Amino acid sequence: MSGFSAYIRIGEQRFRERFGLDFEQFAVGQRFKHRPGLTLSQQDSRDECLDTLNQQMLHFDAQFAAHGEWKQCLMDSTLTTKVVFGMTWKTFAKRVQLLGFDEITLTKPVFGGDTLYAESEILAQAAHPATPLAGRLKVCTLGLNQRGEQVARLVYDVLIARAGHDDFTRIDY
């Protein structure tokens, strides 16, 4: 035992960070705040549009956007979704497989300069017969802006490694 709950001893006076919880450590009703947040820029949105070949002018043409409902450029929705989901990685770092999304809802617009935060709740926990070394979680992750307003809701199923079966985290390099 290293004496550090967030680190694994890998040698004499050598430690590696440990991320994620084992399947058995999760319980229905638990809530996790994922930090740090991330402030998005209009350039982030333009880059996402370029990467995904999204040519919707509402994301990068301020003059066009000025005539729309929000009077300014909107953040690309795939970027919002990826950032909110990505913020969960430390908590769910022992993820074996993402099984799929039940819901991806964008509930409020996100603009350049907004800061996103994520919070997750465990909705269900079950054994996964096809994968005895992992268990299945149903998770709801909310994306919140700097004012605490919900901007996204993601509901998904994920396989998480059971205790002692996360060999993929034992690689020492």
C-alpha positions as CSV (number, residue, x, y, z in Angstrom):
1,M,0.0,0.0,0.0
2,S,1.4,3.4,-1.0
3,G,-0.6,5.4,1.5
4,F,-1.9,7.6,-1.3
5,S,-5.4,6.7,-2.4
6,A,-4.9,8.5,-5.8
7,Y,-1.6,6.9,-6.6
8,I,-0.3,3.4,-7.2
9,R,3.2,2.4,-6.2
10,I,5.2,1.3,-9.2
11,G,8.6,1.1,-7.7
12,E,10.9,2.3,-4.9
13,Q,9.8,5.9,-4.2
14,R,7.9,5.9,-7.5
15,F,4.1,6.4,-8.0
16,R,1.7,6.7,-10.8
17,E,-1.6,8.6,-10.6
18,R,-4.7,6.5,-10.4
19,F,-7.9,7.7,-12.0
20,G,-11.4,6.3,-12.0
21,L,-13.5,4.3,-9.6
22,D,-14.0,0.5,-9.8
23,F,-17.5,-0.7,-10.8
24,E,-18.2,-1.7,-7.2
25,Q,-17.6,1.8,-5.9
26,F,-20.5,3.2,-7.8
27,A,-24.1,3.3,-6.5
28,V,-27.4,4.5,-7.8
29,G,-28.0,8.1,-6.8
30,Q,-24.3,9.1,-6.5
31,R,-23.6,12.5,-8.0
32,F,-20.2,13.7,-9.2
33,K,-19.0,17.2,-10.0
34,H,-16.3,17.0,-12.7
35,R,-13.7,19.7,-12.6
36,P,-12.0,21.8,-14.0
37,G,-14.4,23.6,-16.2
38,L,-13.5,24.8,-19.7
39,T,-14.0,28.2,-21.2
40,L,-14.8,27.9,-24.9
41,S,-13.8,30.5,-27.5
42,Q,-15.3,31.4,-30.8
43,Q,-12.1,30.0,-32.4
44,D,-12.8,26.6,-30.7
45,S,-16.2,26.6,-32.5
46,R,-14.7,27.6,-35.8
47,D,-12.1,24.8,-35.5
48,E,-14.8,22.2,-34.7
49,C,-16.8,23.4,-37.7
50,L,-13.7,23.0,-39.9
51,D,-13.0,19.5,-38.5
52,T,-16.6,18.3,-39.0
53,L,-17.2,20.1,-42.3
54,N,-20.1,21.9,-40.7
55,Q,-20.8,24.9,-42.9
56,Q,-23.7,26.4,-40.9
57,M,-23.0,30.1,-40.9
58,L,-24.6,30.5,-37.5
59,H,-21.4,29.2,-36.0
60,F,-18.8,31.4,-37.6
61,D,-20.4,34.4,-39.4
62,A,-21.2,37.1,-36.9
63,Q,-23.1,39.3,-39.4
64,F,-25.4,36.3,-40.3
65,A,-25.8,35.3,-36.7
66,A,-26.8,38.9,-35.7
67,H,-30.0,38.5,-37.6
68,G,-31.0,35.3,-35.8
69,E,-32.7,34.4,-32.5
70,W,-29.5,34.8,-30.3
71,K,-27.9,37.8,-32.2
72,Q,-24.5,36.2,-31.9
73,C,-22.6,33.1,-33.1
74,L,-23.5,29.8,-31.4
75,M,-21.0,27.2,-30.3
76,D,-21.0,24.2,-32.5
77,S,-23.2,21.5,-30.8
78,T,-20.7,18.6,-31.4
79,L,-18.1,20.6,-29.5
80,T,-20.4,21.2,-26.6
81,T,-21.3,17.5,-26.5
82,K,-17.7,16.4,-26.7
83,V,-16.5,18.8,-24.0
84,V,-19.2,17.9,-21.5
85,F,-18.7,14.1,-22.1
86,G,-14.9,14.5,-22.0
87,M,-15.0,16.2,-18.6
88,T,-16.2,12.9,-17.0
89,W,-13.0,11.0,-17.9
90,K,-11.4,11.1,-14.4
91,T,-14.4,9.6,-12.7
92,F,-15.1,7.0,-15.3
93,A,-11.4,6.4,-16.3
94,K,-11.9,2.6,-15.8
95,R,-14.3,2.7,-18.7
96,V,-14.0,-0.5,-20.7
97,Q,-16.6,0.4,-23.3
98,L,-19.1,3.1,-24.1
99,L,-22.2,1.1,-25.0
100,G,-24.3,3.9,-26.4
101,F,-26.3,7.1,-25.8
102,D,-30.0,7.1,-24.9
103,E,-30.2,10.9,-25.0
104,I,-28.2,13.8,-26.2
105,T,-30.2,17.0,-25.6
106,L,-28.8,20.5,-26.0
107,T,-31.1,22.5,-23.7
108,K,-29.7,26.1,-24.0
109,P,-27.3,27.8,-26.4
110,V,-23.6,28.1,-25.7
111,F,-21.6,31.0,-26.9
112,G,-17.9,31.9,-27.2
113,G,-16.6,32.9,-23.8
114,D,-19.0,30.6,-21.9
115,T,-17.4,28.2,-19.4
116,L,-18.7,24.7,-19.3
117,Y,-18.9,22.4,-16.3
118,A,-20.2,18.8,-16.0
119,E,-22.0,16.9,-13.3
120,S,-23.0,13.2,-13.5
121,E,-25.5,11.0,-11.6
122,I,-25.6,7.2,-11.6
123,L,-29.1,6.2,-12.7
124,A,-28.6,2.4,-12.7
125,Q,-26.0,-0.2,-12.0
126,A,-26.1,-3.9,-13.1
127,A,-24.0,-6.9,-13.8
128,H,-23.1,-7.4,-17.5
129,P,-23.2,-11.2,-18.2
130,A,-21.3,-10.9,-21.5
131,T,-18.4,-9.1,-19.7
132,P,-17.9,-10.6,-16.2
133,L,-14.8,-8.4,-15.5
134,A,-16.9,-5.3,-15.9
135,G,-20.3,-3.9,-14.8
136,R,-22.8,-1.7,-16.6
137,L,-23.7,1.8,-15.4
138,K,-26.4,4.1,-16.8
139,V,-25.2,7.7,-16.3
140,C,-26.8,11.1,-16.8
141,T,-24.3,13.9,-17.3
142,L,-25.4,17.5,-17.3
143,G,-23.5,20.3,-18.9
144,L,-23.8,23.6,-17.1
145,N,-22.6,27.0,-18.0
146,Q,-20.9,29.6,-15.7
147,R,-24.3,30.7,-14.4
148,G,-25.3,27.2,-13.4
149,E,-27.8,26.9,-16.3
150,Q,-28.2,23.5,-17.9
151,V,-26.9,23.6,-21.5
152,A,-26.7,19.8,-22.2
153,R,-28.0,16.5,-21.0
154,L,-26.4,13.2,-21.9
155,V,-27.8,9.8,-20.9
156,Y,-25.6,6.8,-21.7
157,D,-24.6,3.3,-20.8
158,V,-21.0,2.4,-20.0
159,L,-19.0,-0.7,-18.9
160,I,-16.7,0.0,-16.0
161,A,-13.9,-2.5,-14.9
162,R,-14.5,-4.4,-11.7
163,A,-11.9,-4.1,-8.9
164,G,-8.7,-5.9,-9.8
165,H,-9.6,-6.1,-13.5
166,D,-8.3,-2.9,-14.8
167,D,-5.0,-4.2,-16.2
168,F,-5.1,-1.5,-18.9
169,T,-4.3,1.0,-16.2
170,R,-1.3,-0.9,-15.0
171,I,1.0,0.0,-17.9
172,D,4.1,1.7,-16.7
173,Y,5.8,3.9,-19.2
